[in-house]
Amino acid sequence: MSLSKPSGSNKRKITDEHRQFQENWELQYFCSEINNKILCLICKSVISVPKLYNIKRHYEQHKSKYDQYEGLLREEKLKEFISGYKKQQIMFTKIPQENEAAVKVSYVLSELIAKHSKPFTEGDFIKTCLIKTAEIICPGNLKAFQNISLTRNTVAERITELACNLNNQIKIKIPTFEYFSIACDESTDIGGTAQLAVFFRACDMEFNIFEELLEIIPMFDTTTGENVFVSVFELLKKYDLPLKKLSSVATDGAPSMTGKNKGFVERLQKKANEYVEHKFHRTHCIIHQEVLCTKVINMAHVIRPVKQMVNFIRSRGMNQRQFSIFLNDLESEYSGLPYFTEVRWLSCSTVLERFWKLRDTIQIFLESKEQDVSVLSDPMWLQDLSFMVDITKHLSNLNLKLQGKNQIITAINDHVKAFKCKLDLFKTQLQNEDLTHFPAYMTYTKINNDPISYKKYSEKIMCLKTEFENRFQDFQYLENDFALFTSPFSIDAVNVSTHIQMELIEIQNDSNLKNKFNDVGVPDFYSFVPTRYVKKFVDLQVNIYRSKKIISSRSLRLLKSVLPPSDSEDSETEEETDLSLNKKSNALTMTVLDESDISIHSSSPPSSASELENYLKDIDDFPMFDELGTDINNYINLSTTNYNDTLAEPKPEYSFDFLLPSFT
């Protein structure tokens, strides 16, 4: 029996092996399966046998050049190769069918209606406009526009589906988040219902930042800390957001939010501690801090008459119509006056600027109405008004820069530092009688020859600068972290934390990352950091995006937040609040007179300076100062400065005035 070789028909074919192309080969070896063929995306060569060994052997000739791409850089390179290949091929995509396009347009227009808070019935009006437009511009495509469904019910369904889709997207992304923070703000709508807005920001291991309005929760009953906590906690459970990943909670500083025992934040902290010992940061809105800084200017004698005159014109329909006609007869560029609204922080600058430009017209009109306008003839009041017009304009510009979505703390810090430098410039120029950056004040001085109070206004600027320094002093402690975040290639590795020094040096010497940093900048650059550095840099990213704000509020709210628990702790603040404390047999009582005046009363006042020092120590033991962890002597001025060891008569009361510091 002889042995013979098998015939050619019995040879094993590659197709019989049923080999499949693995998706991970695309990113690993820059090859792709196109038309049942394995194509090298680098040299456009076809790899005949879809085996790992063949693909790997072919990639060896390109390995030295393309192995340097890692993480997102490698993914971007792969996308670049694929798009480049597709451009070489002359491929056409079919135009979507008319019904599919009509449905898509229906969703897009419904989204616009929702975003602009328009009634759902506007859909029919929009469709009518589209049809009329098509009849003139493209009558041949009229049927496509007629197929668009924008009835009231359709728009409602589209918006509901879009909202559900957004919720599903959030729920899908939530498991990938390493940390998240929330911001809560409670306000009342025009119907009188309290609405709690909960904003959400999160960071994943690839440094992607996700920010969204999580939900607006209507609160039909009370809005105490317990009510807010229950609503927010149920919302977190709804989206499967674990408290152990919560890094920061930002609030508006209201007592119901920040109360020591019954406040929302404290209750949320206690709930987080039930699972694992986890402390999150409690923050206060930075924009609110900027607004609070403006209070030190203390120009109520200017604002009050302006409000009265504006309200006299705006609150009466006939006065408003007559004033508008009067402006029209004078060919004025304005048609009226805007309202001053306390809660709308930017309205102050707008109202003052308009009032300043129309002051002569307003004076003539109000005199015809037999109103008292004597302040409009007072040179000192007009000087104060012109100064307020200019300084509130600068403050409003800063406020606008601090607003907006996806703001990061480093950019906010830059804006605040720049404004503080501007204040130094303003102070110097006012001391040198230079009004370059005060156009309204300069206009007044050119018209009138009255003596100008440069010193008074330079002192106002100094007070404003001091207030900014105090309220934003936490930024100074974060300057090194800010520098590392914004300039990772220029900072000295010696000045950063030891656990990240080695990785920082490697990043600084990576030319590809350096080029990417120059291309995309902060914060997008951190999405391209290789995965081996992620665990070291994720903490920095979260700390920066947490927008660590300065925790401060008005002294009245701050004192109320640390009062002993009572049944009415979360109710509205009364005009006067007492806090009693017995220490070392010295009965001390703290009384809040207003937002900036806190008085300490004693049933047995000291008779010498040494006893007064003991009283100060007792006062320092008040719960408020224990909670803040600070020294009262740094923040109060003793009004009885002429205190000595030979007092002829003990004083029954000693008043301590807060300097409104930045309690952190």
C-alpha positions in Angstrom: 0.0 0.0 0.0 1.5 3.3 -1.0 1.1 6.7 0.6 0.2 9.6 -1.6 -0.2 13.4 -1.0 -3.7 14.7 -0.6 -5.2 16.3 -3.6 -5.6 20.0 -3.9 -9.4 19.8 -3.3 -8.7 18.5 0.2 -6.6 21.4 1.3 -7.9 23.4 4.3 -9.3 26.8 3.3 -9.1 30.0 5.4 -12.8 30.5 5.0 -13.5 27.1 6.6 -11.7 28.2 9.8 -14.4 30.9 10.4 -11.9 33.3 11.9 -13.4 36.6 13.2 -11.8 40.0 13.4 -11.5 41.2 17.0 -12.6 44.7 17.7 -9.7 45.4 20.1 -7.3 44.9 17.2 -8.4 48.2 15.7 -7.0 50.3 18.5 -4.1 48.0 19.3 -2.7 47.5 15.8 -4.5 50.3 13.8 -6.2 47.9 11.4 -9.8 47.5 10.5 -12.2 45.0 8.7 -13.5 46.6 5.6 -15.6 44.6 3.0 -14.5 41.3 4.7 -10.8 42.2 4.3 -8.3 43.2 7.0 -6.9 46.6 6.1 -3.9 48.3 7.7 -5.0 51.9 8.3 -1.4 53.1 8.4 0.0 51.8 5.0 -3.4 50.7 3.5 -2.1 47.2 3.0 -4.4 44.2 3.0 -3.6 41.5 5.5 -4.6 38.2 3.9 -5.0 36.0 6.9 -7.1 37.4 9.8 -4.8 35.9 12.5 -3.4 37.7 15.5 0.1 36.6 14.6 -0.1 38.0 11.0 -1.6 41.3 12.2 0.9 41.7 15.0 3.8 40.9 12.6 2.6 43.5 10.1 2.3 46.1 12.9 5.9 45.5 14.0 7.2 47.7 11.1 5.1 50.7 12.4 5.4 50.0 16.1 8.3 52.4 16.9 6.4 55.3 15.4 2.9 54.7 16.7 3.4 53.0 20.1 3.9 56.4 21.7 0.1 57.1 21.3 -1.8 56.1 24.4 -5.3 56.5 25.8 -7.4 59.2 24.2 -4.5 60.2 22.0 -4.5 56.7 20.4 -8.2 56.8 20.0 -8.0 60.1 18.3 -5.3 58.8 15.9 -7.5 55.8 15.1 -10.4 58.1 14.3 -8.1 60.2 12.1 -7.0 57.1 10.1 -10.6 55.9 9.6 -11.9 59.3 8.6 -8.9 59.7 6.2 -9.7 56.3 4.6 -13.4 57.2 4.2 -12.4 60.4 2.5 -10.4 58.5 -0.1 -13.4 56.5 -1.0 -16.1 58.1 -3.0 -19.1 57.2 -0.9 -22.5 58.8 -0.9 -25.2 58.5 1.8 -28.8 58.5 0.9 -30.9 61.5 1.8 -33.2 60.6 4.7 -36.7 59.9 3.8 -39.1 62.8 4.1 -41.1 61.2 7.0 -37.9 60.6 9.1 -36.8 64.2 8.5 -40.2 65.5 9.5 -40.1 63.6 12.7 -36.6 64.8 13.5 -37.6 68.4 12.8 -40.6 67.9 15.2 -38.2 66.9 18.0 -35.8 69.8 17.3 -38.6 72.4 17.3 -40.2 70.9 20.4 -36.9 71.2 22.2 -36.6 74.8 21.2 -40.1 75.5 22.5 -39.2 73.9 25.8 -35.8 75.7 26.1 -37.4 79.1 25.5 -40.3 78.5 27.9 -42.9 78.9 25.2 -46.5 77.4 25.4 -46.9 74.2 23.6 -49.6 75.8 21.3 -46.8 77.8 19.7 -46.0 74.6 17.6 -49.0 75.3 15.3 -47.9 78.8 14.8 -44.4 77.7 13.9 -45.7 75.2 11.4 -47.8 77.9 9.8 -44.8 80.1 9.5 -42.8 77.3 7.9 -45.5 76.5 5.4 -45.8 80.2 4.3 -42.0 80.4 4.0 -41.9 77.2 1.8 -44.7 78.5 -0.4 -42.4 81.4 -1.4 -38.9 80.0 -1.3 -39.3 76.3 -2.2 -42.9 75.5 -3.4 -41.7 72.2 -4.7 -40.9 71.0 -1.2 -44.1 72.2 0.3 -45.3 68.7 1.2 -42.3 68.0 3.3 -43.1 71.0 5.5 -46.8 70.0 5.7 -45.8 66.6 7.1 -44.2 68.1 10.2 -46.4 67.5 13.2 -46.4 70.3 15.8 -49.8 70.1 17.4 -50.0 70.8 21.2 -50.2 67.1 22.1 -47.4 66.2 19.8 -45.1 68.9 21.3 -46.0 67.7 24.8 -45.1 64.1 23.9 -41.9 65.1 22.2 -40.7 67.1 25.3 -41.7 64.3 27.6 -39.7 61.8 25.5 -36.7 64.2 25.4 -36.8 64.6 29.2 -37.0 60.8 29.8 -34.1 60.3 27.4 -32.0 62.9 29.3 -32.8 61.1 32.6 -31.8 57.7 31.1 -28.5 59.2 29.8 -27.7 60.5 33.3 -28.5 57.1 34.8 -26.3 55.3 32.3 -23.4 57.6 33.0 -23.7 57.7 36.8 -21.9 54.3 37.4 -18.8 55.7 35.7 -18.5 58.7 38.0 -15.9 58.7 40.7 -17.1 61.8 42.5 -20.0 64.2 42.2 -21.2 67.4 43.8 -24.6 69.1 44.0 -25.8 72.6 44.3 -29.2 73.4 45.8 -31.2 76.6 45.6 -34.7 77.2 46.8 -36.9 79.9 45.3 -40.6 80.7 44.8 -42.2 80.8 41.4 -44.9 83.3 40.3 -47.6 80.9 41.5 -46.3 81.0 45.1 -44.9 77.5 45.1 -41.4 76.9 46.4 -39.2 75.3 43.8 -36.0 73.5 44.8 -33.5 73.4 42.0 -30.8 70.7 42.3 -27.7 71.0 40.0 -25.3 68.1 39.5 -21.7 68.0 38.5 -19.5 64.8 38.3 -16.1 63.6 37.2 -15.1 60.2 35.9 -11.8 58.4 35.7 -11.1 59.9 32.3 -11.5 63.4 33.6 -14.7 64.0 31.8 -16.8 66.6 33.5 -20.6 66.2 33.4 -22.9 69.1 34.5 -26.6 69.1 34.4 -29.8 70.4 36.1 -30.8 67.2 37.9 -34.3 68.2 38.7 -36.6 71.0 39.9 -38.6 69.7 42.9 -41.8 71.6 43.9 -42.3 72.0 47.6 -45.9 72.6 48.4 -45.6 72.6 52.2 -42.9 74.1 54.4 -39.3 74.5 53.3 -37.5 73.5 56.5 -34.1 71.7 56.5 -36.0 68.4 57.0 -38.2 69.0 53.9 -35.2 69.9 51.8 -33.2 66.9 53.0 -36.0 64.5 52.3 -36.5 65.8 48.8 -32.8 65.8 47.9 -32.1 62.4 49.5 -35.0 60.8 47.6 -33.7 62.4 44.4 -30.2 60.9 45.0 -31.8 57.5 45.6 -33.8 57.9 42.4 -30.6 58.3 40.4 -28.6 55.8 42.4 -26.1 58.4 43.5 -24.2 57.0 46.6 -23.4 59.5 49.3 -19.8 58.1 49.6 -19.0 59.7 46.3 -20.5 63.1 47.3 -17.6 65.6 47.4 -19.3 68.9 47.9 -22.7 70.5 48.6 -23.3 74.2 47.6 -26.2 76.2 49.0 -27.5 79.7 49.1 -26.6 80.1 52.8 -30.1 80.2 54.1 -30.7 78.9 57.7 -32.8 76.0 56.5 -29.8 74.9 54.4 -26.9 75.5 56.8 -28.5 75.1 60.3 -26.2 73.4 62.7 -28.6 70.8 64.0 -31.7 70.8 61.7 -30.2 72.3 58.5 -30.3 70.3 55.2 -26.5 70.0 54.9 -26.1 68.8 58.5 -28.8 66.2 58.0 -27.2 65.0 54.8 -23.8 64.7 56.5 -25.4 62.6 59.3 -26.9 60.4 56.7 -23.6 60.0 54.9 -21.9 59.0 58.2 -24.4 56.1 58.6 -22.8 54.1 55.8 -19.2 55.1 56.1 -17.2 57.9 57.7 -17.3 60.4 54.9 -17.2 64.2 55.1 -18.0 66.4 52.1 -17.3 70.0 51.7 -20.0 72.6 52.4 -19.8 75.6 50.2 -21.5 78.9 49.6 -22.2 80.4 46.2 -19.2 82.5 45.0 -21.4 84.9 43.1 -23.4 85.5 46.3 -20.1 86.2 48.0 -19.2 88.9 45.4 -22.6 90.5 46.0 -22.1 90.5 49.8 -18.8 92.3 49.3 -20.6 95.2 47.7 -22.5 95.9 51.0 -19.4 97.6 52.5 -19.8 100.5 50.1 -22.8 101.5 52.2 -24.4 104.1 49.9 -28.0 103.6 51.1 -28.5 107.4 51.1 -28.0 107.3 47.3 -30.0 104.1 46.5 -33.1 105.0 48.6 -34.0 108.3 46.8 -33.3 106.7 43.4 -35.7 103.9 44.2 -38.4 106.2 45.4 -38.2 108.4 42.3 -38.1 105.4 40.0 -41.0 103.7 41.7 -43.1 106.9 41.6 -42.8 106.9 37.8 -43.0 103.1 37.2 -45.6 102.1 39.7 -48.2 104.5 38.3 -49.5 103.8 34.8 -50.3 107.4 34.0 -46.9 108.7 35.3 -45.1 106.0 33.2 -47.0 106.9 30.0 -46.5 110.6 30.5 -42.8 110.1 31.2 -42.4 108.0 28.1 -44.1 110.7 26.0 -41.9 113.4 27.6 -38.8 111.4 26.7 -40.1 111.0 23.1 -40.7 114.7 22.8 -37.1 115.3 23.9 -35.9 112.8 21.3 -34.2 110.7 24.0 -32.6 107.4 23.2 -34.5 105.8 26.1 -38.2 105.2 26.4 -38.4 104.8 30.2 -36.8 103.6 33.4 -36.1 100.0 34.5 -37.3 98.8 37.9 -34.9 98.3 40.8 -35.2 94.8 42.1 -33.2 93.7 45.2 -33.0 90.1 44.3 -31.8 90.9 40.8 -28.2 91.8 41.6 -27.4 93.4 38.3 -30.4 95.7 38.3 -28.7 98.1 40.6 -26.1 99.1 38.1 -28.6 99.3 35.2 -31.0 101.5 37.2 -28.3 103.8 38.5 -26.8 104.2 35.0 -30.1 105.0 33.4 -31.1 107.3 36.2 -27.8 109.2 35.9 -28.2 109.8 32.2 -31.8 111.0 32.6 -31.4 112.9 35.9 -32.2 116.3 34.4 -35.3 115.0 32.6 -36.4 113.2 35.8 -36.0 116.4 37.8 -38.1 118.4 35.4 -40.8 115.7 35.3 -41.0 115.2 39.1 -41.1 118.9 39.7 -44.1 119.1 37.4 -45.7 116.5 39.7 -44.8 118.6 42.8 -42.5 115.9 44.1 -39.5 116.6 46.4 -36.4 116.4 44.2 -34.0 118.5 46.4 -31.4 115.7 46.3 -31.0 116.3 42.6 -29.7 119.8 43.4 -27.3 118.6 46.2 -23.8 118.5 44.8 -22.5 116.0 47.4 -25.4 113.6 46.7 -24.7 113.9 42.9 -21.1 113.1 43.5 -22.0 110.0 45.5 -24.5 109.1 42.8 -21.9 109.4 40.0 -19.4 107.3 42.0 -22.0 104.6 42.6 -22.8 104.6 38.9 -19.2 103.8 38.0 -18.4 101.3 40.8 -21.6 99.3 40.4 -20.8 99.1 36.7 -17.4 97.5 37.5 -19.0 95.2 40.0 -21.7 94.1 37.5 -19.1 93.3 34.9 -17.3 91.0 37.4 -20.6 89.4 38.3 -21.3 88.6 34.7 -17.8 87.0 34.3 -18.5 84.7 37.3 -21.7 83.4 35.7 -22.1 80.8 33.1 -22.1 77.0 32.7 -18.9 74.9 33.0 -17.1 77.6 35.0 -14.1 76.2 36.9 -12.6 77.7 40.0 -9.3 78.7 38.5 -11.0 80.9 36.0 -13.2 82.4 38.7 -10.0 83.0 40.8 -8.4 84.8 37.9 -11.4 87.1 37.6 -11.4 87.8 41.3 -7.7 88.5 41.4 -7.9 90.8 38.3 -10.7 92.8 40.0 -8.7 93.2 43.2 -5.8 94.5 41.0 -8.3 96.9 39.4 -9.4 98.1 42.9 -5.7 98.9 43.7 -5.5 100.9 40.5 -8.8 102.7 41.2 -7.5 103.6 44.7 -4.2 105.0 43.4 -5.9 107.0 40.6 -8.4 108.5 43.0 -5.6 109.5 45.4 -3.9 111.1 42.4 -7.2 112.8 41.4 -7.4 110.7 38.2 -10.9 109.7 37.1 -10.0 107.8 34.0 -12.0 104.7 34.9 -14.9 106.7 36.5 -16.6 108.2 33.4 -19.8 109.3 35.2 -17.8 111.0 38.0 -15.6 112.7 35.4 -18.6 114.0 33.5 -19.9 115.5 36.7 -16.6 117.2 37.5 -16.4 118.8 34.1 -19.9 120.4 34.4 -19.6 121.5 38.1 -16.8 123.2 39.9 -17.7 121.8 43.4 -14.9 120.4 45.6 -14.4 116.7 44.9 -14.1 114.1 47.7 -11.3 112.0 46.2 -10.2 110.8 49.7 -13.7 109.6 50.7 -14.1 107.5 47.5 -10.5 106.1 47.7 -11.4 104.9 51.2 -14.5 103.2 49.9 -12.4 101.4 47.3 -10.0 100.3 50.1 -12.9 98.9 52.1 -14.1 97.1 49.1 -10.7 95.6 48.5 -10.4 94.5 52.1 -13.8 92.8 51.9 -12.7 90.9 48.8 -9.5 89.9 50.5 -11.4 88.6 53.5 -14.2 86.8 51.7 -11.9 85.2 49.1 -9.0 84.5 51.3 -9.3 80.7 50.8 -8.1 81.2 47.3 -4.7 82.1 48.6 -4.3 78.7 50.2 -5.1 77.0 46.9 -2.8 79.0 44.7 -0.3 76.1 44.4 -3.0 73.7 43.4 -4.4 76.2 40.9 -0.9 76.6 39.4 -0.5 72.8 39.0 -3.9 72.6 37.4 -3.5 75.4 34.9 0.2 75.2 34.2 1.4 71.6 34.7 4.3 72.0 32.3 5.8 75.1 34.0 5.4 74.4 37.7 8.4 73.1 39.6 7.8 69.6 40.7 9.4 70.5 44.1 6.4 72.7 44.9 3.8 70.0 44.5 2.7 67.1 46.7 5.2 64.3 46.9 2.7 61.6 45.8 2.4 63.2 42.4 5.9 64.5 41.7 7.2 61.5 39.7 4.1 61.4 37.4 4.3 65.2 36.9 7.9 65.0 35.7 6.9 62.3 33.2 4.1 64.4 31.9 6.3 67.5 31.7 8.7 65.6 29.4 6.0 64.0 27.2 6.2 66.1 23.9 2.8 64.7 22.7 1.0 65.7 25.8 2.7 69.1 25.8 1.5 69.7 22.2 -2.0 68.6 23.2 -1.9 71.0 26.1 -1.0 73.9 23.8 -3.8 72.9 21.4 -6.8 72.3 23.8 -5.7 74.0 27.0 -7.4 73.6 30.4 -9.5 71.7 31.3 -9.9 69.6 28.2 -6.2 68.6 28.3 -6.8 66.3 31.3 -8.9 64.0 29.2 -5.8 63.1 27.3 -3.7 62.2 30.3 -2.7 58.4 30.1 -4.6 56.0 32.3 -1.5 55.2 34.4 -1.6 58.8 35.7 -5.4 58.9 36.3 -5.5 57.7 39.9 -2.9 60.3 40.9 -4.5 63.2 39.1 -8.2 62.5 39.7 -8.1 63.9 43.2 -6.7 67.2 41.9 -9.3 67.4 39.2 -12.1 66.8 41.6 -10.8 69.4 44.1 -10.6 72.0 41.3 -14.0 71.2 39.8 -15.5 71.1 43.2 -15.2 74.9 43.0 -14.3 75.2 46.7 -16.1 78.4 47.6 -15.6 80.5 50.6 -18.2 79.7 53.2 -19.5 82.9 54.5 -22.8 84.6 55.1 -24.3 87.6 56.9 -23.6 87.6 60.6 -27.3 87.3 61.3 -27.7 84.1 59.4 -24.4 82.8 60.7 -25.4 83.2 64.3 -28.8 81.7 63.7 -27.1 78.6 62.1 -25.4 77.8 65.4 -28.2 78.6 67.8 -29.3 75.8 70.1 -32.0 73.6 68.5 -35.5 74.8 69.0 -38.9 74.1 67.4 -38.7 77.2 65.3 -35.1 77.0 64.2 -35.9 76.9 60.6 -38.5 79.6 60.6 -37.8 83.1 59.4 -35.3 85.1 61.4 -36.7 87.6 63.8 -35.3 91.2 64.1 -33.6 90.3 67.3 -32.2 87.0 68.5 -30.7 86.2 71.9 -28.2 83.6 72.8 -27.5 83.0 76.5 -24.4 81.3 77.9 -23.1 80.9 81.4 -19.4 80.5 81.6 -17.2 80.8 84.8 -20.1 82.3 86.7 -20.2 85.2 84.2 -23.7 85.5 82.7 -23.2 86.6 79.1 -25.9 87.2 76.5 -25.2 87.8 72.8 -27.8 89.9 71.0 -28.1 90.4 67.2 -29.3 93.9 66.6 -29.0 93.8 62.8 -26.8 92.2 60.1 -23.6 93.8 61.2 -24.1 94.6 64.9 -23.8 92.0 67.6 -23.8 93.1 71.2 -22.5 91.2 74.3 -24.4 91.9 77.5 -23.2 91.0 81.0 -25.1 90.9 84.3 -21.9 91.5 86.2 -19.7 93.7 84.0 -15.9 93.8 84.5 -14.3 96.4 86.6 -10.7 96.2 85.2 -8.9 95.5 82.0 -7.8 92.1 83.3 -11.4 91.1 84.0 -12.3 92.3 80.6 -9.7 89.9 79.1 -11.4 87.0 81.0 -14.7 88.1 79.5 -13.3 88.0 76.0 -12.1 84.4 76.7 -15.7 83.5 77.8 -17.1 85.2 74.7 -14.6 83.2 72.6 -16.3 80.1 73.9 -19.6 81.0 72.3 -20.9 78.1 70.1 -20.6 80.3 67.0 -16.9 80.8 67.4 -16.3 77.2 68.4 -18.1 76.1 65.2 -16.0 78.4 63.1 -12.8 77.4 64.8 -11.6 81.0 64.9 -10.5 83.6 67.4 -13.0 86.3 68.2 -10.2 88.8 68.7 -9.4 88.7 65.0 -12.9 89.7 64.0 -14.3 92.2 66.4 -13.6 95.8 67.4 -14.2 96.7 71.1 -16.2 99.8 71.0 -15.1 100.8 74.5 -11.5 101.5 73.5 -10.8 103.7 76.5 -11.0 100.9 79.0 -8.4 100.9 81.8 -7.8 99.6 85.3 -9.3 102.6 87.0 -12.8 102.7 85.7 -14.8 105.1 87.8 -18.0 103.2 87.0 -18.5 99.8 85.4 -20.2 99.9 82.1 -23.4 97.7 81.9 -22.8 96.7 78.3 -20.0 96.2 75.8 -20.7 96.2 72.1 -18.7 94.2 69.6 -19.1 95.0 65.9 -18.3 92.4 63.3 -16.0 93.3 60.5 -17.9 90.7 58.3 -14.9 88.4 57.8 -14.6 85.4 55.6 -15.5 82.6 58.0 -14.4 79.3 56.4 
